Every structure is written in C-alpha cells, then in structure tokens.
Amino acid sequence: MRAKFIFEVLGKQSEVHSLPVYYRTIFMSFLKRALSLYDKNYFNRIYWWGEKKNKWQKPFVFSVNLPNMNFQDDTVSFRGDIMLNISTSDYEFFVNMYNSLLNNRLYPYPLTDSCKIALKQTYLVREPEKFDSKMTFKTFAPILIEKKEGNKKVPVLPYDEGFEEIFNNVVDFEIRNIRLLRGQNKGLQKRLTFKPISIQKAVVKHRVSEFVEKTNKDIMFLTGFSGLFELSGDPEDLKELYQNGIGFRRGQGFGFVEVVR
Amino acid sequence: MNEKFNFDEIKKTLEEAILQNQIEFKAFSQAVSSYKKLGFELEKILEWAANNAKGEDKIKLWSLYKEFSLQNISELCEWLRWYGESLRKSKVYERFFDKDKKVPKAVTFRILELTRLGKREEVFHIILREFVNAQEEVGKNFVKAFNPKYSVESFKVMVYSFLSGLLGEGIEKNKEG
C-alpha cells in the first residue's frame, strides 16, 4: 500500500523555501522522529538491535517531491507544498507510520531552523489492480545498485557489463529479507530481466551519520540511475518491488518506483 | 515486545494498589494490555516451535498452537467489536453509515462482499482508505485481523466482528439494559 502525505511549509505560500541538498536525510530523520514519538517499542524494533543499529532491510520506501526545485551549491530551493510518498508491503508498518504522521504533537516540525512544516492532507494511492510478468516502471527517486570490490562498494549502472546479474542478486537479497520479516524465507521466484528504456545516470549528494563519523566529510556522493525501464519476472516479485522499492538505501529515500500505465 | 513483563511484580503492584485504596484504571489497563501482547508473542513462538518440531511433539505442539491461537482470535474478535463501537462517534462511522438515511453506505456492502470472498488485501485497503479520508488514527491491533497466518474463516469472523461493533446496536441496547 502507498500513501501521499502533503505538508505545507509554514510561512507565506508564495515564499521560496530552501533545504540542504541532502534533504532525503532530513526526511529520514523526520520519519524516525515521528515513529519514535508515536511508538518507541516499534521504532526500536525496526531501527535498533539491542545497542546496535539494525541493518536489516526496512520494509518500506519513500520519496520526497519538492515542487519547482532548484539546486544551488549545497541547497535546494522550492516553492509550494512538499509531497512525501511512502510505500510498503507491511500493514503494521503502514498503520504505525500513518498514525505517527497524523500525530498533532509532531507539528509544527522543524525540518531545519528556517523550514517548519505541518501536515495538510493525506491520501491513499490506488495501486495497480494486477501485476503482469512484464511491466514498465519509472523512478520517483534514483535507484542505487552496488557491487562489492574488496572492501569497497562500487555503483553499477544498467549499461555496465554484468548489470543484470548484480541487479538480480541485490533484489533477491532485498526481497528475501523483507519476506523473512513476515515469516517467509523466499527470494526471487524467477530471474528478472531488466530492459532500459530511457535511463540517466544520477549522482546524488547524501548524508548519513556513519559516513560523517568515518570520514569527517559532511556529504557523500552516491551514483545511481533514474528514468524509465521494463522489468520481466514473476508478478508477485514485481509487486513486492513496487511496494518496497528497488535497490539500496530504500529507507533513506532511494529506489521509489511507479508503474507506467 | 514486552521484555520486562513480570507477572509476579505486576500482580504485587496491583494488589498493593487495591489494599492501599489507590486504584487507578491506567495501571490495570496496562497490565491487561501487557498480558495480551504476551499472549500473541507466545502464539508466535508456539507456531515457530510447531513448525520446527519432529515426530509426536510436532502433532502435540500443533494442537496446542491451534487451541491457543483460537483463544487469541476470540479475544481479538472481542477487541475488534469494542473498537468498532468506540468509533461510532468518530468521522470514520460516517464513512460507513449514512446517518440521514439510517442505512449503511455502499462501501460497507462492498466490504461485506469482499470479506465473503476472503479478499484480505482489498478489504484492508478499503477500510484503511476510509480511515485516511476521515483523517483518523487506526487502532494498532486492527492490523492483526489481516494477518495471513489466520485462516480465511477467522479473517471473516474478525471483519464481521469489527463491522457489527461499528454498525450494530450494542451501545443502545447496553444503555437500555
């Protein structure tokens, strides 16, 4: 299931607002704050493993849509309401997240010192009634696929050699992990075929605390791809990917896809 | 879950509260809620054990799991009925019931039909949509009714329980009684 949450930026409607270029991280913090405020136990279950951070795949994906966005150095400016798309296959997660974001105590929420938001409207998105064995998707947020080379993770793009093999491995691992959360030990049921239609390389500035601690650098560069592509495989697997996103860092605002009708 | 659940400690605290005439609803409500959560966790563990056991133990564990699971379903049905009733003054009620015409709205009949057909995902989606449209919170336990581990028959009973609480005449009857 997926929903759209529309937030108004408090202040004048015509005003141009700005956020740091790593706005996905800011929304990730926002979602975590909302969830922990609403149900600390559930939040800990998803994000913590005792004292350590829980690295298990998260059963959701989100994307942020900033209207009329314009990048300038390390900030992004926009005008109008912010749209947050959240998609998941997990009923419990959805209900907890929905209740969290509905929580009045959360607002006005300061995304940054100068940008405070409040929830304006929410609605459920109608999902495709049927998933076929071949479907066309477009990205709402870049997809990150990486392979390991020694201790390093290297991005792999659709036109790179061996992409489909790596793509299948990444997605199989992702799907198996998500299904394990609901007690099913089942990865991809059929190998996926990836056919690019209109794909662009995307380099995204991002920020995660671990990276900052390790490297002392404020911003990391992630390479992925966005655009239009066709996937062939088992309809149940395609539905799982539609609902939970594709690739790495889905819980950080990457890999959100929409079906092209 | 409830790693700190300690029945002896809870029992002692509640008994002391009664003896000292410091009875607070919240403490008792929390105890009952913890007990129910523990029940559902125990059910999950039993299912896991039954899946992994061998020989005669497997049969016995399955039987124990079924017995326990049914008891949990029955408690969940009670909760769903109560939850439905509790929504009668909310905006959600108006999404399912036409107060002017005093008849259920079309969406309610659609839910009934889809429930009869055992379509969990569709039923969940429609009910959730009505909550979202009414901008109302969804009860945390409500999701449990749609857990695929429960049989289709159990699912039907649970949805009917919720709807009977929401649309039935329990409250008025209770008031008269």
Interface residues (C-beta under 8 A of the other chain):
Chain A: M1 A3 D39 N41 Y91 E92 F94 V95 N96 Y98 N99 L102 T122 Y123 L124 E127 R182 G183
Chain B: M1 F124 H125 L128 R129 F131 V132 N133 Q135 E136 E137 V138 K140 F142 V143 F146 P148 K149
